Amino acid sequence: MVVALPDGVWALPAGAEEESEALRLAALPGAREGITLNDGACDPTGRFWVGSVVDRGRDAAGVLWRLEPGGEMRPALSGLKLSNGMDWSLDGRTFYHVDSLARRVDSFSIDLDDGTLHDRRPLIDLGSEDVLPDGLTMDTDGCIWVALWGGWAVRRYTPDGHLDQAIHLPVAQVSSCTFGGPTYEDLYVTTAREGLSAAELAGQPMAGGLFRCRPGAQGLPAHRFGG
């Protein structure tokens, strides 16, 4: 596994049982207290992308980092409040990225040769709703599934940003989603208990649970790290 930790990106070999077996692939430039790495994913060429959050998003100082297979850690996007879910279009030429505190999913054109981003465009704007977009994943139709923190749901949006479908859950803090199973038709959804009061937990006792459903769509295998 490729794992993001506060000081950088590490590789954990399959079957590893000791911390000493982990290998640091790259240090996080400027790492300090108050910086956290959040969601990450690999692009079609094998680069690992991961976003940073500074002081829990109080400042728009987060950076989206790009770890090249050769080990270079390079900034791809700055000025983020809470970098979260990310994925690529079926042809790999469009990049989707969530900035949760901006309540938006943006799309970018991406140059796969060098990993640079261009033509940032707001795709899904949830600014009028009391929810935060969190993790996301793509399906084989090119549609985007977005987990809604505080929204009790995962939503499916078309490639042009229109709402197509919603899967409702019995918990509020829906944090991420991904397809799995033998044919990638199972949608796995993570949720959280963080910050919920005793009364809220009594009303949603399954908060923090991992859910699985079959929404009628099919996902794709994750891209593998090329380093």
C-alpha positions as CSV (number, residue, x, y, z in Angstrom):
1,M,0.0,0.0,0.0
2,V,1.0,3.6,-0.6
3,V,0.1,5.5,2.6
4,A,0.1,9.2,3.3
5,L,1.3,10.2,6.8
6,P,1.9,13.6,8.4
7,D,5.6,13.7,7.4
8,G,5.3,12.3,3.8
9,V,4.3,9.3,1.7
10,W,5.3,5.8,2.7
11,A,5.1,2.3,1.1
12,L,3.9,-0.6,3.3
13,P,4.7,-4.0,1.8
14,A,2.0,-6.6,1.6
15,G,2.0,-8.8,4.8
16,A,4.2,-6.3,6.7
17,E,3.9,-6.7,10.5
18,E,6.4,-4.2,11.8
19,E,6.7,-0.5,11.4
20,S,10.4,-1.0,10.5
21,E,9.3,-2.7,7.2
22,A,7.7,0.6,5.9
23,L,9.7,2.6,3.4
24,R,9.4,6.3,3.1
25,L,8.9,7.2,-0.6
26,A,9.0,11.0,-0.2
27,A,9.1,13.6,2.6
28,L,6.4,16.3,2.7
29,P,8.1,19.6,1.9
30,G,7.6,22.1,4.7
31,A,6.1,19.5,7.0
32,R,5.2,20.9,10.4
33,E,2.7,20.6,13.2
34,G,-0.7,21.5,12.0
35,I,-0.3,20.0,8.5
36,T,-2.3,16.9,7.7
37,L,-2.3,14.8,4.5
38,N,-5.8,13.8,3.5
39,D,-7.3,11.9,0.5
40,G,-5.0,10.5,-2.1
41,A,-5.2,8.5,-5.4
42,C,-3.0,7.4,-8.3
43,D,-3.5,8.7,-11.8
44,P,-3.4,6.6,-15.0
45,T,0.4,7.1,-15.4
46,G,1.2,5.9,-11.8
47,R,1.7,9.2,-10.1
48,F,0.3,9.4,-6.5
49,W,-1.7,12.6,-5.7
50,V,-2.5,13.7,-2.2
51,G,-3.8,16.9,-0.6
52,S,-2.7,18.7,2.5
53,V,-4.8,20.5,5.1
54,V,-3.3,23.2,7.2
55,D,-4.6,23.8,10.8
56,R,-7.9,22.0,10.0
57,G,-8.7,24.2,7.1
58,R,-8.7,27.5,8.9
59,D,-6.5,29.0,6.2
60,A,-6.6,28.4,2.5
61,A,-3.0,27.2,2.6
62,G,-3.5,23.5,1.6
63,V,-1.6,22.1,-1.3
64,L,-2.4,19.3,-3.7
65,W,0.9,17.3,-4.1
66,R,1.9,15.0,-6.9
67,L,4.4,12.2,-6.1
68,E,6.2,11.2,-9.3
69,P,7.1,7.5,-9.7
70,G,10.8,8.6,-9.5
71,G,10.3,10.0,-6.0
72,E,9.9,13.7,-6.6
73,M,7.2,15.5,-4.6
74,R,5.8,18.4,-6.6
75,P,3.0,20.9,-5.9
76,A,0.2,20.7,-8.4
77,L,-2.4,23.1,-6.9
78,S,-2.3,25.5,-4.0
79,G,-4.8,27.8,-2.0
80,L,-6.9,24.9,-0.9
81,K,-9.0,24.8,2.4
82,L,-9.7,21.1,2.7
83,S,-8.4,18.9,-0.1
84,N,-10.5,15.8,-0.4
85,G,-11.7,13.3,-2.9
86,M,-10.1,13.0,-6.4
87,D,-10.4,10.9,-9.5
88,W,-9.8,11.0,-13.3
89,S,-12.1,10.7,-16.3
90,L,-12.2,7.5,-18.3
91,D,-9.7,8.9,-20.9
92,G,-7.5,10.2,-18.1
93,R,-7.6,13.8,-19.5
94,T,-10.0,15.4,-16.9
95,F,-9.1,15.5,-13.2
96,Y,-11.9,15.9,-10.6
97,H,-11.0,17.3,-7.2
98,V,-13.0,18.2,-4.0
99,D,-12.2,21.2,-1.8
100,S,-14.7,20.4,1.0
101,L,-14.8,23.8,2.7
102,A,-15.3,25.5,-0.6
103,R,-18.3,23.1,-1.0
104,R,-17.3,22.4,-4.6
105,V,-16.1,19.8,-7.0
106,D,-13.8,21.3,-9.7
107,S,-12.7,19.8,-13.0
108,F,-9.4,20.4,-14.7
109,S,-7.7,19.5,-17.9
110,I,-4.6,17.5,-17.2
111,D,-1.5,16.9,-19.3
112,L,-0.7,13.3,-18.7
113,D,2.9,13.7,-20.0
114,D,3.9,16.0,-17.1
115,G,0.9,16.0,-14.7
116,T,0.2,19.7,-14.9
117,L,-3.4,21.0,-14.4
118,H,-5.1,23.6,-16.6
119,D,-8.5,25.2,-17.1
120,R,-10.0,24.9,-13.7
121,R,-13.8,24.8,-13.9
122,P,-16.4,24.6,-11.0
123,L,-18.4,21.4,-11.8
124,I,-20.6,20.7,-8.8
125,D,-21.3,23.7,-6.4
126,L,-23.0,22.8,-3.1
127,G,-22.7,26.2,-1.6
128,S,-26.4,26.6,-1.2
129,E,-26.7,23.4,0.8
130,D,-25.6,22.7,4.4
131,V,-23.4,19.8,3.4
132,L,-19.8,19.3,2.5
133,P,-18.6,17.2,-0.5
134,D,-16.0,14.7,0.7
135,G,-14.6,11.6,-1.1
136,L,-15.5,10.7,-4.6
137,T,-15.1,8.0,-7.2
138,M,-16.0,7.4,-10.9
139,D,-18.1,4.7,-12.7
140,T,-17.8,3.2,-16.1
141,D,-20.4,5.7,-17.5
142,G,-18.0,8.6,-16.6
143,C,-20.3,9.7,-13.8
144,I,-19.1,11.0,-10.5
145,W,-20.1,9.6,-7.1
146,V,-19.7,12.1,-4.2
147,A,-20.0,11.4,-0.5
148,L,-21.8,14.1,1.4
149,W,-20.5,14.9,4.9
150,G,-23.6,16.1,6.8
151,G,-25.8,15.0,3.9
152,W,-26.9,11.5,4.8
153,A,-26.2,10.4,1.2
154,V,-23.9,9.6,-1.7
155,R,-24.9,11.3,-4.9
156,R,-24.2,10.4,-8.6
157,Y,-23.6,13.3,-10.9
158,T,-23.3,13.2,-14.7
159,P,-20.0,14.3,-16.4
160,D,-21.5,17.8,-16.9
161,G,-22.4,18.2,-13.2
162,H,-26.1,17.4,-13.1
163,L,-27.6,15.3,-10.2
164,D,-28.6,11.9,-11.5
165,Q,-29.1,9.6,-8.5
166,A,-28.8,9.6,-4.7
167,I,-28.2,6.7,-2.2
168,H,-29.5,7.6,1.2
169,L,-27.9,6.3,4.4
170,P,-29.0,6.1,8.0
171,V,-26.0,8.2,9.1
172,A,-25.2,11.9,8.5
173,Q,-21.4,12.0,8.1
174,V,-20.8,10.2,4.9
175,S,-17.0,10.4,4.2
176,S,-16.0,8.4,1.1
177,C,-17.0,5.8,-1.5
178,T,-15.4,3.4,-3.9
179,F,-16.5,0.4,-6.1
180,G,-15.3,-3.1,-5.3
181,G,-16.2,-6.7,-5.5
182,P,-15.5,-9.2,-8.3
183,T,-17.2,-7.1,-11.0
184,Y,-16.9,-3.7,-9.3
185,E,-20.7,-3.4,-8.9
186,D,-20.6,-3.1,-5.1
187,L,-20.4,0.5,-3.8
188,Y,-18.6,0.6,-0.5
189,V,-19.3,3.7,1.6
190,T,-17.4,4.9,4.7
191,T,-19.0,7.1,7.4
192,A,-17.8,8.8,10.6
193,R,-18.8,9.4,14.3
194,E,-16.5,12.3,14.8
195,G,-18.1,15.3,16.7
196,L,-21.5,13.7,17.1
197,S,-23.2,14.3,20.5
198,A,-24.7,11.4,22.6
199,A,-28.2,12.4,21.4
200,E,-27.1,12.4,17.7
201,L,-25.4,9.0,18.2
202,A,-28.6,7.6,19.7
203,G,-30.4,8.7,16.6
204,Q,-27.9,7.2,14.2
205,P,-26.2,4.2,16.0
206,M,-24.6,3.0,12.8
207,A,-22.5,6.1,12.4
208,G,-18.9,5.2,11.8
209,G,-20.0,2.0,10.0
210,L,-18.9,0.7,6.6
211,F,-21.8,0.2,4.2
212,R,-22.2,-1.7,0.9
213,C,-24.9,-1.4,-1.7
214,R,-25.5,-2.2,-5.4
215,P,-26.7,1.0,-7.1
216,G,-26.8,-0.3,-10.6
217,A,-23.5,1.2,-11.7
218,Q,-20.1,-0.4,-12.2
219,G,-16.8,1.0,-11.0
220,L,-13.2,0.6,-12.1
221,P,-10.1,-0.8,-10.6
222,A,-7.8,1.7,-8.9
223,H,-4.7,2.8,-10.8
224,R,-1.5,1.4,-9.3
225,F,1.5,3.5,-8.2
226,G,4.3,3.4,-10.7
227,G,7.3,3.8,-8.4
